[in-house]
């Protein structure tokens, strides 16, 4: 019920009152008032003895959400390992060197293998140089229909097909890239050239962990639908269009002998390229969209997300097959190089 009362200053205050769902009666039983003249009472011990999964603990870990777990400071790494080298030989420089370059890449690999995303602080200003932190000197990055390197800023003139959300200052919700392509790059990175004046922070969700949590802790039925129902992804721009139909969660062909289940190979999730659902019977549409809502709400749990504010020279690299990424809206001349 809702009543209006004075707050002491002559202004009405709204007071909300919800009657208790259950109360204890004189004998200590839990009493539920179903009707005015009918009360059902349960002994508390009986409720405890017959409670479902009262001592159950969650079997799936939450996705990582501690930024410190995935962060490596490049300057600190170089200084630390250069100092170790100088202890063994005089006159060596503070550059990272070939040996320490391997250690640096190994440290990144360990973070990415465990968490799917790594934040590198103070990496530098040269995007081309940073590329070779992750690939061999004779290799190159994978180009898309936007170009070789995406310059994500509102005044973009470098890229083709820049009539899309990434080149605005609007927020971009959680998604994976290139859902409409049969083959997609595994790892992608963002290099901060200039942060926004206000806003523009990035956030990430380890979707593989989220999917496992959905399966074991929330709804196996929802998981099964996300792994089997085909979804049409349609990227349509003024001078480009591509379509692909795949489930949101794609499982491996082989069964994992350790679990007896198929592993999650890839997540395809993109609200701005996901077309209307026409691959399920009409009578099942409601259930399908309810499943999507359950999945989406799970991804936006605060304890599922890694939030990263990038400054000039910072880099974040993530597994586009298993990790969702997003950004907040912003104001000011924000510039990220996407590779």
C-alpha positions in Angstrom: 0.0 0.0 0.0 1.0 3.6 -0.5 0.2 6.5 1.9 1.0 10.2 1.9 2.4 11.6 5.1 4.0 14.9 6.2 7.8 14.9 6.3 8.0 17.6 9.0 8.4 20.5 6.6 4.9 20.6 5.4 5.7 18.6 2.3 3.9 15.3 1.7 6.2 12.2 1.8 5.3 8.9 0.1 5.6 5.9 2.4 5.6 2.4 0.9 4.4 -0.6 2.9 4.6 -4.2 1.8 2.9 -6.7 4.2 5.3 -9.5 5.1 5.0 -12.7 3.0 5.2 -14.9 6.1 5.4 -14.4 9.8 6.1 -16.7 12.8 3.0 -17.8 14.8 2.9 -18.3 18.5 4.3 -21.8 18.1 7.2 -20.8 16.1 5.9 -22.0 12.8 6.2 -20.0 9.5 2.7 -18.8 8.8 1.5 -17.8 5.3 -1.8 -15.9 5.2 -3.3 -17.0 1.9 -6.8 -15.6 2.6 -8.4 -13.5 5.3 -9.6 -16.5 7.2 -7.1 -19.1 6.1 -3.5 -19.5 7.3 -1.0 -22.2 6.4 1.7 -22.9 9.0 5.0 -24.9 8.4 7.4 -25.9 11.2 10.7 -24.2 10.4 12.7 -27.4 10.9 10.5 -29.3 8.5 11.2 -26.6 5.9 14.9 -26.9 6.4 14.8 -30.7 6.2 12.9 -30.6 2.9 14.5 -27.5 1.3 15.9 -28.1 -2.2 19.7 -27.7 -2.5 19.9 -25.8 0.8 23.7 -26.5 1.1 24.5 -26.5 -2.6 27.4 -24.4 -3.7 27.8 -23.0 -7.3 29.7 -25.4 -9.5 30.8 -22.8 -12.1 33.2 -20.0 -11.3 32.1 -16.4 -12.2 33.8 -14.8 -15.1 36.9 -12.8 -14.2 36.0 -9.2 -13.1 39.1 -8.0 -11.3 41.1 -5.6 -13.6 44.3 -6.2 -11.7 44.3 -9.9 -12.7 44.5 -9.0 -16.3 46.8 -5.9 -16.2 50.5 -5.7 -17.1 52.5 -2.5 -16.9 54.9 -2.4 -19.8 57.2 0.2 -18.3 57.4 -1.7 -15.0 58.1 -5.0 -16.9 60.9 -3.4 -18.9 62.5 -1.8 -15.9 62.3 -4.9 -13.8 63.9 -7.2 -16.4 66.4 -4.7 -17.7 67.7 -4.3 -14.1 68.1 -8.1 -13.8 70.2 -8.1 -17.0 72.3 -5.2 -15.8 73.2 -7.1 -12.7 74.9 -9.7 -14.9 76.6 -7.4 -17.5 77.6 -3.8 -17.4 76.5 -1.3 -19.9 73.3 -3.0 -21.1 70.5 -0.7 -22.1 67.0 -0.5 -20.6 65.3 -1.7 -23.8 63.3 -4.8 -23.6 65.7 -6.9 -25.6 65.1 -10.2 -27.4 65.1 -12.4 -24.3 62.8 -10.1 -22.3 60.6 -9.8 -25.3 60.0 -13.5 -25.1 59.3 -13.2 -21.4 56.9 -10.3 -22.1 55.0 -12.3 -24.7 54.9 -15.3 -22.4 53.4 -13.2 -19.6 50.7 -11.9 -22.0 50.0 -15.5 -23.2 49.5 -16.6 -19.6 46.9 -13.9 -19.0 45.1 -14.4 -22.2 45.0 -18.2 -21.8 43.4 -17.8 -18.4 41.2 -14.8 -18.7 40.8 -14.1 -22.5 41.7 -10.4 -22.1 44.8 -8.5 -21.1 45.3 -4.8 -20.4 48.8 -3.4 -21.1 49.5 -0.1 -19.5 52.1 2.4 -21.0 52.8 0.3 -24.1 53.6 3.3 -26.3 52.3 5.4 -29.2 53.2 3.3 -32.2 50.4 1.0 -33.2 52.5 -0.6 -36.0 55.2 -1.5 -33.4 52.6 -2.9 -31.0 51.2 -5.2 -33.7 54.4 -7.3 -33.5 54.0 -7.9 -29.8 51.4 -10.4 -30.9 52.5 -11.8 -34.3 55.7 -12.9 -36.0 57.8 -10.2 -37.9 57.0 -11.8 -41.2 53.2 -11.9 -40.6 50.6 -9.2 -40.9 47.2 -8.5 -39.3 43.9 -9.6 -40.8 42.1 -6.8 -42.7 38.3 -6.4 -42.7 35.9 -4.5 -44.9 36.8 -1.5 -42.7 40.5 -1.7 -43.5 43.7 -2.9 -42.0 43.6 -0.7 -38.9 40.3 0.8 -37.7 40.6 4.4 -36.4 37.6 4.5 -34.0 36.8 8.2 -33.7 34.0 10.4 -34.7 35.9 12.3 -37.4 37.2 9.2 -39.1 38.4 9.6 -42.7 40.9 6.7 -42.9 38.5 3.8 -43.1 36.1 2.5 -45.6 32.5 1.6 -44.7 32.6 3.9 -41.7 28.8 4.4 -41.6 28.5 2.3 -38.4 28.1 2.7 -34.7 31.8 2.4 -33.8 32.6 5.8 -35.5 30.1 7.7 -33.3 30.3 8.8 -29.6 27.3 6.6 -28.7 27.6 3.7 -26.3 28.1 0.3 -27.8 26.7 -2.7 -25.9 28.4 -6.0 -25.4 29.1 -7.9 -28.6 31.6 -9.9 -30.6 32.9 -8.6 -33.9 32.2 -9.9 -37.4 29.4 -12.3 -36.4 28.4 -12.3 -40.1 31.8 -13.7 -41.3 32.5 -17.4 -41.6 36.1 -16.9 -40.5 36.8 -14.2 -37.9 40.0 -13.0 -36.3 40.7 -14.7 -33.0 42.4 -11.9 -31.1 41.9 -8.2 -31.5 43.4 -5.2 -29.7 42.5 -1.6 -29.1 45.3 0.9 -28.8 44.4 4.1 -27.0 45.7 7.1 -29.0 43.6 9.6 -27.1 41.0 9.0 -24.3 37.7 10.9 -24.3 37.2 14.0 -22.1 34.3 12.3 -20.4 33.2 8.6 -20.6 34.3 6.1 -23.2 35.4 3.4 -20.8 35.6 -0.2 -22.1 34.2 -3.3 -20.5 34.5 -7.0 -21.2 32.8 -10.3 -20.3 34.4 -13.7 -20.6 31.5 -15.2 -22.4 32.7 -18.8 -22.2 32.6 -18.6 -18.4 29.2 -16.8 -18.6 27.8 -19.6 -20.8 29.0 -22.3 -18.4 27.4 -20.4 -15.5 24.2 -20.1 -17.5 24.3 -23.9 -18.1 24.9 -25.0 -14.5 23.5 -22.2 -12.4 20.6 -20.6 -14.3 19.0 -22.6 -17.0 20.2 -25.6 -18.9 17.3 -25.1 -21.3 18.4 -21.6 -22.2 21.9 -22.9 -22.8 20.7 -25.6 -25.1 18.6 -23.2 -27.1 21.5 -20.8 -27.5 23.7 -23.6 -28.7 21.2 -25.1 -31.2 18.9 -22.4 -32.6 20.3 -20.7 -35.7 20.4 -16.9 -35.8 20.8 -14.8 -38.9 23.5 -12.1 -38.6 23.1 -9.4 -41.2 25.6 -6.6 -41.6 24.1 -4.1 -44.0 25.7 -0.8 -44.7 25.5 1.6 -47.7 28.3 -0.1 -49.6 28.6 -3.5 -47.9 26.4 -6.4 -46.8 27.2 -9.8 -45.5 25.0 -12.5 -43.8 25.6 -15.7 -41.9 23.4 -18.0 -40.0 24.9 -19.6 -36.9 23.9 -20.3 -33.2 24.9 -17.7 -30.7 27.0 -20.3 -28.9 28.8 -22.7 -31.3 30.0 -26.0 -29.8 32.8 -28.2 -30.9 32.2 -31.3 -33.0 34.1 -33.5 -30.5 33.1 -34.3 -27.0 35.5 -33.3 -24.2 36.5 -36.6 -22.5 37.0 -34.7 -19.2 33.4 -33.4 -19.0 31.5 -35.7 -21.5 30.2 -32.6 -23.2 31.1 -30.6 -26.3 33.3 -27.6 -25.7 32.3 -24.0 -26.5 34.2 -23.0 -29.6 32.8 -19.6 -30.4 30.4 -16.9 -29.2 28.6 -14.8 -31.8 26.6 -12.1 -30.2 25.8 -8.7 -31.7 22.6 -6.8 -31.1 23.2 -4.5 -34.1 23.7 -7.2 -36.7 21.3 -9.8 -35.3 18.3 -10.0 -37.6 14.7 -10.9 -36.7 14.3 -14.5 -35.6 12.6 -16.6 -38.3 14.2 -19.9 -37.6 11.9 -21.1 -34.8 8.2 -21.9 -34.9 5.9 -19.1 -34.1 4.7 -20.8 -30.9 8.3 -20.9 -29.6 9.2 -17.2 -30.3 8.2 -16.0 -26.9 10.5 -18.6 -25.2 13.4 -17.7 -27.6 13.3 -14.0 -26.8 12.9 -14.7 -23.1 16.1 -16.8 -23.3 17.9 -13.9 -25.0 16.8 -11.7 -22.1 18.1 -14.2 -19.5 21.4 -14.3 -21.4 21.7 -10.6 -21.7 20.9 -9.9 -18.1 23.5 -12.3 -17.0 26.2 -10.6 -19.1 25.3 -7.2 -17.5 25.8 -8.5 -14.0 28.4 -6.2 -12.5 30.5 -9.1 -11.1 30.7 -10.6 -14.6 32.4 -7.6 -16.2 36.0 -6.3 -16.4 36.0 -2.6 -16.7 39.0 -0.8 -18.2 39.6 2.9 -18.5 42.4 3.3 -21.1 44.8 6.2 -21.2 47.1 7.3 -24.0 49.5 4.5 -24.8 47.5 1.7 -23.1 46.4 -1.4 -25.0 43.8 -4.0 -24.4 43.8 -7.3 -26.3 41.0 -9.8 -26.2 39.8 -13.1 -27.6 37.0 -12.3 -30.1 35.8 -15.9 -30.1 35.2 -16.1 -26.3 35.1 -12.5 -25.0 32.4 -9.8 -25.5 33.5 -6.2 -25.5 31.6 -2.9 -25.2 32.2 0.8 -24.5 30.3 3.6 -22.8 29.2 6.7 -24.6 31.6 9.7 -24.4 32.3 13.3 -25.2 35.5 14.7 -26.6 37.9 13.6 -29.3 38.4 9.9 -28.3 40.6 7.9 -30.7 41.2 4.2 -30.5 43.1 2.2 -33.1 41.5 -1.2 -33.6 43.5 -4.1 -35.0 
